[in-house]
Amino acid sequence: MSDRINVMMPWLGREEEEALAEVIASGWVAQGPRVARFEREFASAVRSRYAVATTSCTTALHLALIVAGIREGDHVVIPSFSFIATTNAVRYVGAHPVFADVDPVTGNVTGDTVAAALTPRTRAVIAVDQGGVPVDLDDVRAVADPAGIVVIEDAACGAGSTLRGCPVGAGAEIAAWSFHPRKLLTTGEGGMLTTNHQSWAVRAAHLREHGMSVSAAERHASALPPAETYDEVGYNFRMTDLQAAVGIVQLGRLPEMVARRRRIAARYQAAVDGVHGLRAVTDPPHGTTNYQSFWVEVDDEYPTDREGLLEALAVADISARRGIMAAHRQAPYRHLTPPEGLPATERLTDRTLILPMFHHLSDANQDRVIDVLRDPVGGRR
């Protein structure tokens, strides 16, 4: 196992340990002052007015749909080419997912693919920064805004990516973020909702804590706390101060994380450039990616198919993953497949795989991966 190259590893160290120790010593480990600080610093980093920490990106998406006014029976246009949580969140509020195809190069929805999926009942669009590649939010909003359709950015993978020189999420009315260990910035589990609408932020913060009129932290701080009331059905979507303390340290590391990943990506891209039948993910014209995932597409000219390349990497003790799933192929959502299909989504799902990408991936280990990419058949022998 010592020679195994994992597909990802979080970058955590002594600073995170010290931050956790401080929280433990304080005696307050639930949602409290460190969550509030993490929210302020994250909002500033992504140039949003407000941030609300949650248990995951999924719960942030759930709250985003609620505060944006999406209700039972509304239609929400989303990519099938995304982790199933994107689709599940739509169902949590009783809305109807409508799948849009994606650009075959970036893997993201576009203004055109969204326009093709709109219905008279469409009330929202969820646009995903897939694998860290920034979605062209301006293009999508040019279609949605004139129709009064809210665009929610699923920026789960997007921390550190840019769109036209600004941080991903800066141009969104509302966005949801993930701090899962597969993302650059991790709190173990955790998420964030960001928005420029004060009323949406206030309601999201209210809903994440059971709809209580007085937060647990406020009650703890008062010797004689006021009686709390509950004016709507809420949820337990709270982040802990333990998680937030790690997040604060990780946020400070983010520029270095992105720079390192972009250097690793450049080495992969240079190597793949000379291999017939392989196409590597790259920056789109409208922004830069953080390379949360580095994927390649396997074409017919390559000596083997995607499954064969995965096998060759495994033989070399290198862990890789099949590309992004297609939600419309899963049992709960097959009946929602549009009659014309989703050809770009299906091609990318069938032909892409994710290569090892993490902060401390050495050049020597990356060269092991590159050797297999250049000679997958010889590698299996």
C-alpha angles and dihedrals in degrees: 000000000000090000095049116119108210122214089236143356127186119241106236129152150151095313091060090048091053092047091053092048090054091053092048091049091050092063092227112099102151125082106315144111097340092053088052091050093047090051092052094047095044092049089052092048094054094037096243125139096225139024130188118193118221141175094263145344087263092060090043089055090047091054092043091057092048097049091044087060100250110159142179112302096019117128120236120192112219139158116259084208095085141080108291092250089079091061095037092057090059091054092048089070093043094252126139119248115223113193121226124193122240139231107275092226104043100027090227133117117258135201089263096049091047092048090053091055100046119118132186087261097051110129102161145019124208110208115193129208090216114210089346095301104135115242113227093249092176090059092049094046091050086066099037105039098062089053093050092247115148117229116215114195114219095207094168091133098027110088106127097016120115138217116203092336097313129099115270108263095032092106096044125105086214133358139182125216136194130219095184114143091256090063125081094247112045138182092176090260124358146107145205137220117209127188143157092221112094094199091053092050093048093050093045091052089048094049096047089063101052092276091285117168091217121041123233090244092053091049091049092051093055125075089208106027120196118250110267124229131201115216099173140015108280139179141234098245098138125145117217127236087241090062094041092052089057090045093055091055092044092051089058089053094050100097091051091046092053094046092051094048092049090054091051090047091051090056091050092047093050090050096046093046091078097044115095113227098023125101120187126208113257140176114290118233091255100054153342129275128224089214093233082166126018111209136177129201117226113216131192092264091065117099092244139016128256093273091050091052091050089052092049091051091048091052087055089051092251119139116219133160137222113256127266115313126245108233093201089067093059121096099250093052108031091102089061094062106125116242092246091051127223103272100173092046092050094046093052093044092051100040108035132085133183118237128208110287124166138130099262098041103137124224089242093055092043088053088056089057092046092051090058092046089055095046112018095158094050090046092057091050 
